[in-house]
Amino acid sequence: MRVVRCIPPDKVDWSYREGKFTIGDLARHIAAANRYIFAEAIQNGRSRYAGCGRHLAPGYDEIISLIETLHSESLAIFSRLSDLNGECRTPDGAPITTWKWLRAMVEHEIHHRGQIYIHLALLEVATPPLYGLTSEQVVEFSARTL
């Protein structure tokens, strides 16, 4: 949410190239995929993902609300998990261990969060450091300890 909140409201429909995900698409995709692909596979055994377009949330405020709502729904489903070694199915029906499916969800989110960071960098929008410090700050602190 820290990086999504950096998106300028007038740039949610911006993309680096025609036909590619916009910044808003990326934010909606993360939330919708977590809820309707990953959580739904665990809860009901199949994907209910229907895309990430503007029909889900056209503007900035609606995107924030969508993310918060779908995140809460996903957490409710995940909180009922009792066996991470159980099995669920990917959207194409392949069996996968639940903990591996959850790891795939995190990897998927990281991938698209990185795209949001790149989109914002192209727009010269300042973003928070991913782990609390910038690379330059880590170098500076590391030099002090030598």
N, C-alpha and C positions, 0 to 999 in steps of 0.2 A: 504494500500500500504506500510505502514511502516514495517509491519511484513513480507509481501511478499518480499520486497527488502532485507530482512535479509537472505533469502534462498541462501545458497551457490550454484552457478550455476552447480557445479558437483553433487549436491544432489537432483535435481528436480525429479529424478526417484526413490528416496529412499522411502521405506515404512518400518514400523516396522514389517510387516508380509506380506508374499506372498499373493496376491489376495486382499489386502486392498488398499485404495487410497494411491497414492504416494503424496509427498508434492506438486508436480506440478499438480497432479489431483485435489487436494483440491483448489489450486489457480484458476485453470481453471474452476472448478465446481462453485465456488462462482460467477465468472463473467458470465459464461454461464447460470446459473440458474437465476440470477438477470435479465439478458436480455431476455432469451428465455422461461422462465417459468413465472416469475412475470410481467415483462414489457409487454411481448407479450399477456398475458391474459388480461391486461388492454387495450392494443391497438387493438387486433384482436379477443379476446375472446377465445383463445386456446393456449396451450403450443406448442412450436417448439423445445423443448430441445431434443438434440440427443447425449447426453453424454458429457464427459469431458476428453476424452483420448488425447493421443499425436497427433492425427490427427488435432486437433485444433491449437496446438502450441507446437512443440516438445522440444524446448530448453528454457533456462532462458529468453533471450532477446525477443523471440517470445511470451512467457507467459506474460511478462510485457506489450508488445504491444497489445496483445489480451485483457488483462484486461482494459487497457486505452481506447481502441476502444469500447468495449462492454459497459463500464461504460458511455462513452459519448452518445452512442445510447440510453441507458436506461434513462439517464437524459433528453434527448430530448423528449422521450415519457412521462416521468413523468411531465415534465414542461407544457405539454398540458392538464394535468388534471384540470378539473374545478369543479368536484363534488366528493369529497372524500366519500360522503354518497351514491354514486351510487353503482352499483353491477357489479361484474365480476364473472368469473368462475374458479375454481381450475382445474388442469389437468384432473381430473376424472369427471368434469362437475358439481360439486357441487357449488351452488351460494354462494358468500361471499361478504360482504360489502368491497368496495375498500380500505378504510382506514385499515380494518382488514387484507386485503391481503398484503398491504404495511408493516404492523407491522410484519406479518409472514415472509416477505422477510428479514427484519432486524434481526429477531430472527434466521432465517436460516443462515444468514451470520455470526452472532455472534458465533453460534455453530461451524461452519467450521473454522472460524478464530481461535477459541480456539484450534481446532485440529492442526492447523499449529503451534501455540505456543508450544503445547506438542511435536509434531514431532521435532521441533527445539531444545527443551530442551533435548530430548533424544540424539540428536546429539551434545549437549553441545555448541550450537550456541547462542550467546548473542542476546537478543531481547529487543526492547524498552518497557518501562512500558506502560501498556494499557492506563492509565489515567494521565500520566505525572510523577507520583511518584511510587516508589516501595513500597511494604508493609512495609519494614524496614524504609524507609524514612517517611512514614505516622506515624509510631510509634514514631520516633524521633521528628518530628514536634509536634505531639500530646503531648508528654512528656514536651516539652518546654512551652506549654500553660497551664499546670496544676499548 
